[in-house]
Amino acid sequence: MQGGSTGIGYGLKYQARCITDVKADSDHTSFLTATLSLKEENEVHLIRLSSGGTELVCEGESYEAAVWQIPELYGQSNSPQLECIASLDAHKSKIKCVLWWPSGRHDKLISIDEQNIFLWSLDSSKKSAQVQSQESVGMPHHLSGGAWDPHDVNIVASTTESSIHFWDLRTMKKTNSMEYSHVRSIDYDTKNKHMLVTAADESGINIWDLRMSKAPVAELPGHAHWTWAVRSNPEYEGLILSAGTDSTVNLWFASPSNDGKTSDSVSNSATKWTESLLHSYSDYEDSVYGLSWSSREPWLFASLSYDGRVVVESIKPHLPKTSSAML
């Protein structure tokens, strides 16, 4: 199913690629996004959905790369500005992603550049971030991104041009790897242990069971051009978002036919999967690089296209009746 956007939009001043949900904001549906201009001073924008759900209220600030704290009254009249906590200044090459501790703590984070993984210890009271440990992926690999395992906070997955690597943060050593080419994005299934989803340039979307990682257990066709980002819904099983350089966002449903088995049972090649494209959001004029579900309202998501356009959409109109009842 295809169709134009019925979401709420906002335009950034410059080009952009990344957007993320503000999980700590339990009172609002909020997202953070930032620009990547090479010539102008870049900006960080805090975007909140209005209480009526009809508009986006946006606050913008100009900053260098750093860790910032959002004041409780930010966005209100006479509110304090964003407060700089620390700078991640140990990198020697381009930072690919920053991952927050998945259990809700605020004192640990991971940053990944093209060659290294850094585990940081953050002290907001002292406004400092110290490298707790570091490891290099080694040549000829170049890291492109990663995801922190929500089921085991000692494990981080990283992606390269030819494989996926898993790291134990207690030793900063690789524990496993999966050979697969051109993975652009990776996300863990927060509801099902051992399951993750990846997006690759040309081979679309793959769903993996880490207990039998030689091949994906299910495949989705992805996009007409490169599939750039993929995200599993944080609350509802089987719902997956993907974004691509074909200027679309796709909403998928993928679930195994359990036949009485539990989600903890090991999948095998004979397991049948139910897979369907629920909707394709096509009202974009440029490649879509950023995707984020709302943790507060998991039927909402934000997307970010390269031209700096942010759109917040609801998936409710495009779900089967049985799924809509859960929302």
N, C-alpha and C positions, 0 to 999 in steps of 0.2 A: 504494500500500500504506500502510495506516495502523496505528498501534499505540501503546500506552503506552510510557512510558520504562522502559528497563532499565538506565539509567545510574546514576552515583553522584552524590548531591546534597549540597549544603551551603547553608544559609540565612544571608544577611546580615541585620543588624539593621534596616537602613533600605532604602528604595527605591534602585534602581540601574539604570544603562543601559549601562555600558561594561565590556568585558572584553578582555584581550589576552594573547597568548602571550609567555612569557619566552624569547626565542630564545637568549640567552646562557647559559642553564642547560642545559648538555649532559648533565648527570647525572640530571636529573629532568624529568618532564612537569609544567610549571608554568604558571600563569596569574596575572595581576594583575587585580584588580577593585576598584572604589571606589564608595562610596555618594554620593547627592546630596540628602541631607536639607536642607531650608530652615530647620529649627529646631534641629537637634542638630549636634554636631561630627562631621564626616564622617570616614570611615575608609577606609584602603587595606588590602586583604587580599592576601597572597601565598598562593596555593593550590597545593599539590603533591599529585600522585597517589602513593599509597604504593607501595612496591616490589612488593607483591603485587597491585597494581591493584584493591584492594577498598575503599579508603577515601580520602577527601581530607583531607590534613593542612593546616590553615589557620593562618596567622599574621595578626593584625590590628593596625594602628596608627592613631592619630588624627592627621590632618595637614591643613594647608592645601594649596592647589595648588602644586606644586613639582616639581623633578626630584630623584629619590632614587636612591641607590646601594644595591644589595642586597649585604650582606657575604657572603663565601663560606660561612661557617658559619651563616648565618641559619636559624633554626628549630631548631637544636640547643641543648642545655642550655648556659647561660652564654654564649650567642652575643651579639655586638654588635647594636645596633638598626640599623634603616635610617638611612642618613646623608644629610642634606639637602645636595645639591650646589649648587642654584641655584633661584631663583624666576623664573618667566616673567611679569615685572611690567610689560611694555610695552603690554599690551592695555587698551583702553578699553571693550570690549564682551565679550559672552559668548564664551569659547573653545569652538569646535565640535569640533576634533580636534587631536592632536599626532602628528606622523609622524617616526619615526626614520630616519636615513640607511639605505637598504635594503641597502647592501653590507657591513654589519657594523661600520662605524666608529662611534665613540661621541662624536665631537666636533661633529656637525652634527645639527640637527633643525629641523622646520618646525612652526609653530603657526598655526592658522587660526581667526580669529573671524568675526563676522558681516560685517565689511567689509574685513578686511586679511589678508594673508599675510606672516608673519615667517620669515626664515631666521636661525637662531641659531647662534652659535659657542660651543661648550661647552668649558670648561676645568675638568676635575674636580679637578686639583691645586690650582687657585686658588679652587675652589668658586664659579665665576662663569659666567654666560651673558650674552653680548653680542649685540645685534641686528646681524647682518651686513648685511642688506638687508631692505627692506619695500616692499610695494605694496598699494594699495587697489583693490578691484574696481570701485568707483564706484557711485553710485546709478543705477537703483533696485534693483540686485541685492543679495541677501543671501546670503552664503556659508553652506553647510550641512555641508560636509565635504570630504574630498579623499583622494588616494592618490599615493604617490611611485612613479614608474616604475622598476621593478627592472632594466630593460634599458638605461635612460638616466638616470643620476642627476641630470642637469641639468633634467629635466622633472618637473613636478608637475601633476596634474589636480585641479581644484576643482569642486564642484557648487553650483548655485544653484537657485532655484525654477523656472527656465525654461531652463537651459542648463548645459553642461559646458565649462569653460575650461581651457586648457593653458598653463602658464607656464614660461618659460626662466629658471632660477634665476641664470644668469650675468648677465642684464640685468634680471630681474624684470619682464619684459614678456610679454603674451599672445602666443602663437604661433599659436593656433588655437582654435576653439570649435565646439560642436555644439549645435544648438537641440533641447532635449527637456525636457518639463515634469515638475516635481515629482520629480526624482531625489533619493532619500534616501541611497543608498549606492553606492560605486564601488570596484572592485578590479581590479588588473591580473592577467592570466594570467602567472604566473612562468615557465611553460614555453614559451609562444608569444608571441614579439615581435609587437607591433601589436594584440594582442587584449586587450580588457577587458570586464568585465561590470558592469551597473548594475541597481539596484533602484529602482522608482518607486512612488508611492503607489497608483495604480489600474491602471497598465499592466503590472504584474508585473516580470519579469526580462528584460533585453535583453543580447545579446552583440554586441559591436561589433568591426569590423576598422577600425582607424584610417586605413588607406590608402584607404578608401572610406566616409566617415563620414556620408553623407547619411541613412542609415537603418540600423538594426541588421541583422546578417546572420542572426540567429536570435532567437526569442522563446520564453520559457517562461511559463506562465500565472500563476505566482506564488502568491498566497495569497487566501483568501476575503475578507480585508480588506486594509489597507495592507501592502505589502512593505517592511520597514524596513531590513533588512541583508542583504548578500550577500557571500560569500567563495569565491574559487577555491582549490582544494586546492593547497598549495605544492609537491607532489611528483607527483601523479598527474593526468594530463591528463583533462579532461572532467568531473571531479567538482566540483559546486558546492553550497554550502549557502546556504539563505535562511531568514530569520526574519521574522515578521510580527505585526501586532496582532491576528491571529486566534488567538494563543496556540499557534502551532505552529512547528516547524523542519522544513524540507523538504530532503531530499537528492536532487539531480538528477544525471543524466548527460547531457551535451550534447557532441556531436563531429561535425565535418563528415565527409561521405563523400568521402574524398580522391580515390578513383579513380586512385591512382598519383601524385597531386600531393603535394608536400612542404608542411609547415606554413608555409614562407616564401612560397609562391605566393599571389597575391592572390585573395581570395575574390570571388565575384560572385553576382548574384541567382539564378543557376541552381544554385548549390551546394546540395546537399541536406544536411540536418543530421539526425542521430539524436538524439532528445530523449526522455527518459523520467523520470518521478518514481519513484525507487527506494524511498523510504520517507518517511513523515510522522511525526515525533515529536510527539505530541499531549498528553503528560502535563504540561501547564502550566496554571496557574490565572490567568495574567496575560499581557499582551503581552510578546513576546520582542524585546528591543532589541539585545542584544549577542551576537556570534558570534566565535569564534576557533579556527582549526585549531591543533593542536600541531605545531610545526616538528620536534620530536624524534621524535614518533610520529604521522606524518601521517594515520593512520587513526583518530585520536582528535580530538574537538573539544569545546570548552566553550561552553555557552550561558548567557545571563543574562536572566531575566525581570524585569519592573519591580518585582515584589514582593521582589526581592533573592535569588531562588533561583538558585544556580549548579548546572548539571548537566554532568558529563563523560560523553560517550557514545562508543561505538565504532561505526564504519560497517561493519565486516567482515560482520556477519550479513545485511546488506541488499544486498550487491553480487552481480552476476552471477558465475558461476563463473570466467569468463575474467578478470574484473577482480580477483577474490579471489586468484587465483594470483599477481598482482603484489605483493600485500600479505603 
